[in-house]
């Protein structure tokens, strides 16, 4: 096993690689732990496997744009979105992406480094709710800070 294969296998972050049409081509052990699908269940499947149905239209619109332009802002910025596990439960994931390009600039694959971000998302949601409650108790219009 090469150094790179060992890094992929032992990464704490999930690593998922997909083709330009959104077919999963690589799914490391951390992805198995995060989403509950074994590599054999995920490889060859669409990214719809982990994208909640209500978010698929937006996901695919963004994905097609990235494939068309061969650029993404999420190589340096963290994207936070909902995802689904094999058991149907939802989680919040945080990830960055990168593209593997051919010599002519055409995108051959896109890869993502993903991790469970549910705890942070739940904490922030609870804080937003608390702020709204405090604003209401103080007689302020929710969402308006003085």
Secondary structure, 3 states (H helix, E strand, C coil): CCHHHHHHHHCCCEEEEEECCCEEEEECHHHHHHHCCCHHHHCCCEHHHCCCHHHHHHHHHHHHHHHHHCCCHHHCCCEEEEEECCCCCEEEEEEEEEEEECCCCCEEEEEEEEEECHHHHHHHHHHHHHHHHHHHHCCCCCCCCC
